[in-house]
Amino acid sequence: MSKIKATEQAWLMKSEPDVYGWDDLITEGEGTWDGVRNHLAARNLRTMQVGDLAFFYHSNIGKEIVGIVRISVAGLTDPTDPDGKWAAVKVKPVAKLNAPVTLAAIKATPSLAEMELLRLSRLSVSAVRGGEWDIVLDMAGGTTQV
């Protein structure tokens, strides 16, 4: 069982698995995180640094954290934005969680009650605090490198 320590700042990034899921990222090897049209989520994208880690969360279908990605390129302009106002980053897969951590399990964990995933539930890119990161990894039973 492997346990990956987050850098100073960690994130959670949501994607609908029927649009772009964990397996799609594994197949590509590196993906562009684009299409974010919320100002706070876009600010989070702009704040990301190369090397930051993020949980990959399947939204809509599954509602669970399934993997960990590393920011490989930061500070991009979203290629899907014709006006060039929105941010994007590139990510690479790092590890798959040994067991997905569901939204229901996160909601049922009192020590995660303040997690942005719960407090700002519509936010597609949110911050994860160090303690939250470790709790989620414990809930997953660790990770497996990809």
C-alpha positions as CSV (number, residue, x, y, z in Angstrom):
1,M,0.0,0.0,0.0
2,S,1.4,3.3,-1.1
3,K,0.6,6.7,0.6
4,I,1.3,9.8,-1.4
5,K,2.0,13.0,0.6
6,A,0.5,16.1,-0.8
7,T,2.6,19.2,-1.5
8,E,1.8,22.4,0.4
9,Q,-1.3,22.9,-1.7
10,A,-3.5,20.1,-3.0
11,W,-6.7,20.2,-5.0
12,L,-9.7,18.2,-6.1
13,M,-10.7,18.3,-9.7
14,K,-14.2,17.1,-10.9
15,S,-14.9,15.6,-14.2
16,E,-18.0,13.7,-15.5
17,P,-16.6,10.2,-16.3
18,D,-18.8,9.8,-19.3
19,V,-17.2,13.0,-20.8
20,Y,-13.6,12.6,-19.5
21,G,-12.9,10.0,-16.9
22,W,-9.9,8.5,-15.1
23,D,-9.5,5.8,-17.8
24,D,-9.4,8.5,-20.5
25,L,-6.5,10.3,-18.7
26,I,-4.7,7.0,-18.2
27,T,-5.0,6.3,-22.0
28,E,-3.8,9.8,-22.9
29,G,-1.0,10.0,-20.4
30,E,-1.5,13.7,-20.0
31,G,-4.7,15.7,-20.3
32,T,-5.7,19.3,-20.4
33,W,-8.1,20.4,-17.7
34,D,-10.2,23.0,-19.5
35,G,-13.8,24.1,-19.8
36,V,-14.0,25.6,-16.3
37,R,-16.4,28.6,-16.3
38,N,-16.6,29.4,-12.6
39,H,-14.5,32.3,-11.4
40,L,-13.4,30.7,-8.1
41,A,-12.6,27.4,-9.9
42,A,-10.7,29.3,-12.5
43,R,-8.8,31.2,-9.8
44,N,-7.9,27.8,-8.3
45,L,-6.6,26.7,-11.7
46,R,-4.5,29.9,-12.0
47,T,-3.1,29.3,-8.5
48,M,-1.9,25.7,-9.3
49,Q,1.8,25.1,-9.6
50,V,3.7,22.4,-11.5
51,G,4.0,19.5,-9.1
52,D,0.9,20.2,-7.1
53,L,-1.3,17.1,-6.6
54,A,-5.0,16.8,-7.0
55,F,-7.7,14.2,-6.4
56,F,-9.5,13.1,-9.6
57,Y,-13.2,13.1,-8.8
58,H,-15.9,11.5,-10.9
59,S,-18.9,13.8,-10.7
60,N,-22.4,13.2,-11.8
61,I,-21.9,9.5,-12.3
62,G,-20.2,7.7,-9.4
63,K,-19.6,10.8,-7.3
64,E,-16.3,9.4,-6.0
65,I,-12.6,10.2,-5.8
66,V,-10.8,7.6,-7.9
67,G,-7.2,8.8,-8.4
68,I,-4.5,11.3,-8.0
69,V,-3.0,13.6,-10.7
70,R,0.0,15.9,-10.7
71,I,-0.1,19.3,-12.4
72,S,2.4,19.0,-15.3
73,V,1.9,22.4,-16.9
74,A,0.4,25.4,-15.1
75,G,-0.7,28.8,-16.2
76,L,-2.4,27.9,-19.5
77,T,-5.1,29.8,-21.2
78,D,-8.1,27.5,-21.8
79,P,-8.0,26.4,-25.4
80,T,-11.8,26.1,-25.5
81,D,-12.2,29.8,-24.7
82,P,-12.3,31.9,-27.8
83,D,-11.9,35.1,-25.7
84,G,-8.8,33.8,-23.8
85,K,-10.2,34.8,-20.4
86,W,-10.4,31.3,-18.7
87,A,-7.6,29.2,-17.2
88,A,-6.5,25.6,-17.8
89,V,-3.7,23.3,-16.7
90,K,-2.3,20.0,-17.9
91,V,-2.3,17.0,-15.6
92,K,-0.7,13.5,-15.5
93,P,-2.0,10.5,-13.6
94,V,0.1,9.5,-10.6
95,A,-1.9,6.8,-8.7
96,K,-5.2,5.1,-8.6
97,L,-7.0,4.9,-5.2
98,N,-7.1,1.3,-4.0
99,A,-10.8,1.9,-3.3
100,P,-12.8,4.9,-4.6
101,V,-13.9,7.3,-1.8
102,T,-17.5,8.1,-2.4
103,L,-19.2,11.4,-1.7
104,A,-21.5,9.6,0.7
105,A,-18.5,8.3,2.7
106,I,-17.0,11.8,2.8
107,K,-20.3,13.3,4.0
108,A,-20.4,10.6,6.7
109,T,-16.9,11.5,8.0
110,P,-17.1,14.3,10.6
111,S,-13.5,15.3,10.2
112,L,-14.2,16.1,6.5
113,A,-17.3,18.3,7.2
114,E,-15.4,21.5,6.3
115,M,-14.0,20.1,3.0
116,E,-14.6,22.4,0.1
117,L,-16.1,19.5,-1.8
118,L,-19.0,19.6,0.7
119,R,-19.1,23.3,1.5
120,L,-18.8,24.5,-2.1
121,S,-20.4,21.5,-3.8
122,R,-20.9,23.0,-7.2
123,L,-17.2,24.1,-7.5
124,S,-15.4,22.0,-10.1
125,V,-11.9,22.7,-8.8
126,S,-11.5,23.1,-5.1
127,A,-8.7,23.2,-2.5
128,V,-7.9,20.2,-0.2
129,R,-6.2,20.8,3.1
130,G,-3.4,18.5,4.2
131,G,-5.4,16.8,6.9
132,E,-8.3,16.2,4.5
133,W,-5.8,14.7,2.0
134,D,-4.5,12.2,4.5
135,I,-8.0,11.2,5.7
136,V,-9.2,10.5,2.1
137,L,-6.1,8.4,1.4
138,D,-6.7,6.4,4.6
139,M,-10.3,5.9,3.6
140,A,-9.1,4.6,0.2
141,G,-6.7,2.1,1.7
142,G,-3.8,3.9,-0.1
143,T,-3.0,4.0,-3.7
144,T,-1.5,2.0,-6.6
145,Q,1.0,3.8,-8.9
146,V,0.0,4.0,-12.5
